[in-house]
Amino acid sequence: MGQAGEKTEPRLVALKSCWLSQNHRGQIVFHFEGVNSISEAEKFRGLEVLLPFEQRVTLPAGQYFVSDLIGCSVFEIPVSLPPVASSPCSIDETPGLLGTVNDVQIPGDEIPGTPLLQVETSSGEILIPLAANICTKIDISARRIEVVLSEDLRDLNRK
């Protein structure tokens, strides 16, 4: 456990139980060993709860942890492959590096929708929906995401 935003060494605190809050949708309530009252629990307010990677749940195919997406390189795949000229390995078919994912915007209850990858490019930040028809290949182990961007999506990012 560590203070949000601080670069301190985490400290181990045993977890007695945890559950989803009925009062605050999407939030988890933690009950730590040795903490038996709300006033004792207040000292943990604002701290981050860290979990060893080997204890993370396995997500179903097509679902990703935000922390796994951040830092991935994003490559643009041409919308339609050009006709073969002289070589089957045309430079026009080569994916171009767009940038790197620096965050993921998750829609909330008030604003439904698809999560958006915030991608830092050489010309500024763009937002790319994390949708299967746009993000055509996600390889977390290679830290690589391949996208197909329509002209409409390009226009939205220019505004």
N, C-alpha and C positions, 0 to 999 in steps of 0.2 A: 504494500500500500504506500502511496506517495502523494504529496501535495500537488494538486493540479497545476501544471505549468512549471513546476520546479524540477530541477535536475538533481534529485537526491537519491540515495540508495533506498530501494524499497525495504520495508520491514515486514516480516512474516507475522500475520495475525490469523489465528485459527478461526474458521468459519463454522458456526454451529448449524445455521440453516439460512436459506434464502427463499424468496417467493416474489411473484409479480404483485405489485401494489394494486389494490382494488380502487384506491382513491386517485392515483396518478398513473393513468394508462401508459404502459410501455416502460415504466420505471421498476427497478428491482429493489426490494428491501433486503438488507443483509443483517443477520443477527450474529455478531461475533462472540466468541468465547470470552467470558469474563465481563461482558457488557450486559447489565441487567436492568437498565433504565434508560429512558429517552435522554435524560440529562447526561448520562455517561456516554451515550452514543453521539451526542452533539460534538464531541472532540474529533469525530471522524468525518464531520460534514466538510464537503469540498475535496475530500481526498479521492484519488483514483484507485480503483480496485484492479489489480493486475493478476492475471492468471497465466501460469506456465503454458507455453505453446502445446506441449504434449497432453495437456488436460482440456484443450478446446474441443468442443463437439465437432463431429464431422458433418459438414453441410451437404445437403443434396446437390446433385449436379446442377450447374447453372446458378448457384448461389455462392457469394463470396464475402469474406470478411473485409470491411473497409480498409483495415490495416494491410491486407494483402494487395489491394488495388493501388494504394498510395505508393508512388515511386515507380510504377510500371511505365515503360515506354509505350507510346501510342503511335501506331503506324497506319497510314491511310492506304487502303487498297483501291485501285481505280474502280469506278462505278461499273464500267463495262470494259472488258479487255479489248484493245485495238486489234484489228485484223493482223495476222502474222505477215510481216514484210519479208525480211530476209532471214531472220533468226527466230527460233522459238523462244529465245530468252531476250526479248525486246526490253530496253531500258524503261519504256513506258509501262511495263507490267510490274516493275519493281515497286514494292511498298515504300512510301516516303515517310520519314520520321516527322510526325507532327509535334510531339512534345512529350511531357511527363505528367502523369496524374499527380496533382498536389493536394486534392481533397475530393470528397464525394458528398454531394448534397442529397440528403434523404428527405423525401416529402413527409409531411406530418398529417395529422388528422384534418387540419383546416385546408391544406393544399394537397389533394391526392395527386398521384402521378408516378412517373418512373424516376428512379434515382438518376442524378446527373453527375458525370465525371467532370471535375474541374481540371482542365488540361492547360498547363503552362506551355505556350509556344513562343517562338522567336518574335512573333508580332503581338503578343499579349495572351490573355486567358480566353479560352473558349469552353463552352459547355457542351457535352456530348451525352445524350440519353444512354443509359445502360440498358439497351434493348437488344434482343437477339438479332434483329434485322439490321442493326447499325454496328454493334460490337460483335462482329462475326466470329472472332476467335479470341479467347482469353486463355492465356497460358501463364498461370501464376508462377510456376517453377522457373520459367524463362523470363519472368517479369515483363511480359509482352502482351499488348492488346492490339488487335487489328480491327479497324473500323472502315465502314463504307459511308461516306458523307454525301447526302443528296444536296442538290443546289438550294433547296428550301432551308435545310439546316445551316448551310453556309450563310444564307441571307440573314437568318435569325442571329447568328453570331456576329455579323457585321454591324448590327444595329446597336 
